[in-house]
Amino acid sequence: MAGSSSSFISWLGPGFAFSFGLVWGSFVNVVIHRLPRGKFLDSTRSRCPACGEIVAAYDNVPVLSFLFLGGRCRYCKARISFRYPVVELAVGCASLLAYLRHGPTLECVVELAFVAATVALVFIDYEHQILPNSITIPGILAGLALSLLRDTISIRDSALGALLGAGLLFVVAELYFRLRGIEGLGFGDVKMMGMVGAFLGWKGVFLTLFLGSFAGSVVGGFVLARGGDMQTKLPFGTFLGAGAIVALYSGTRLIGWYSGLF
């Protein structure tokens, strides 16, 4: 009996962390849907985008409601985007991983907040090709402020990362515009990399840029192979966000592996 009780308690923390992340993932979905449309993130009830019916609380349970409803609205049977369970599961897994990596600490909360904000930016940029200032600028400030309390990064590294992340992309964007006469990178990407640098430091900036550029190049190659042209717009922020999440979880190992080659 004692062993069963101990086993239950050992699962309680991770179970709560995952459930907490699912709830936050549901909120991230609200941000992704409402923010680009200029809607306020208030207590207004969620509605079906197709028929406008209010979504009941029992139809708004993360992941489970999507499965029970078969991915369709209860009223008009319009399809519900797979983005909803994907985001909820992504943030839920991020919360669980943060708990397993750091325990119930400040670093756990910081890691989850960074991933949640980055996931929101990834999907907003993918769907709308914008990176809202209301996420990136507070993200930069939060990353700098939290570095004063964190053990994994100093305020110096955070500030250097923010300046380097934003500065490098700003220079690239300016050079591209002056050479080609068209905008190659938006300033949303610049501010997003400032946020990444504030949380991950200067090493994280370089790794994120490398991974994001590599992923963008691969996808761009597929676009060209399928008949696209060089003017096809790709959501670079989506690639940068994916690169930043990889850098968060595997940055130390990747940098160590690369350094070991020389």
Secondary structure, 3 states (H helix, E strand, C coil): CHHHHHHHHHHHHHHHHHHHHHHHHHHHHHHHHHHHHCCCCCCCCCECCCCCCECCHHHCCCCHHHHHCCCECCCCCCECCCHHHHHHHHHHHHHHHHHHHHCCCHHHHHHHHHHHHHHHHHHHHHHHCCCCHHHHHHHHHHHHHHCCCCCCCCHHHHHHHHHHHHHHHHHHHHHHHHHHCCCCCCHHHHHHHHHHHHHHHHHHHHHHHHHHHHHHHHHHHHHHHCCCCCCCCCCHHHHHHHHHHHHHHHHHHHHHHHHCCC
